[in-house]
């Protein structure tokens, strides 16, 4: 196909004429990458099977990995879902627009390709002004996984999208860096109590404040083999988020982690491998190594979430052979960070 067009759009006040160009592409069956508040998404008309199938093709995405459908109006959930439980409506009132995806029984309007043949549909209403403007102008629900090649770190900038998908899709909307840096929380509302299938910016604690009891699927903690589950939602079954380098995740207390990473670095360097260390503000000065990148602050885990995928891609740019990454406490948004790191890791080292 022709070269991918890049539209640079104001993330706070999207220019209507540029949004109209991208929306026309969506309506006519094309693919448009656009920023959300979480990561960049690769959008297609969710009700048109042909462009939806193209998403799977251009991403090399397994056909049994369902897509999230994005809407710009809360009421549109009633078109996509056969029914919306009262608990789901409470969450919609509290967190939409925002980074929360709800898994609901699907209506007949949604084609099987969008849901990977499942009887459920994953729906969310993004809060990013560009996403809202695009979906509203297109006037169709938009199926949009992350705009990257399957298995790679998710894109948090238009450059990341182009690195993976340039020449494969029609349009990329460049709206600058995203806010959260990790994908939305996915909550299964077809069971009671609801179950977190993928942790994200909306934490388990925040969900419990609204619903009371909420369960966490073992796959959300990345505690069981991904192949052991049916992919009811994105990010459940397959290895995701992985850089080209071998990622070794080291878990434990900060002191234990630093000591183990130093030991591992020495071992890998003796093998002639180029090693990068993904550290935090609090620990970066302890390594004395050349290739140390600071991902964020332990005292503010949201900074780590925002910098996670960008840092992994930066290491790929440095052509390191091994990335030694510090683990964090899996509470709050730390659960989402550790979910991504554990899924991306070729090896997990626990020091405790």
Helices and strands as residue ranges (DSSP letters): E 5-8, H 16-27, E 32-35, E 40-45, H 49-59, E 68-70, G 74-76, H 77-80, H 86-95, E 100-105, E 120-124, H 129-138, E 142-146, H 158-165, E 171-174, E 185-188, E 195-198, H 204-211, E 215-216, G 218-221, G 226-228, E 246-251, H 254-270, E 275-280, G 284-286, E 292-296, H 301-317, E 322-326, H 334-344, E 347-350
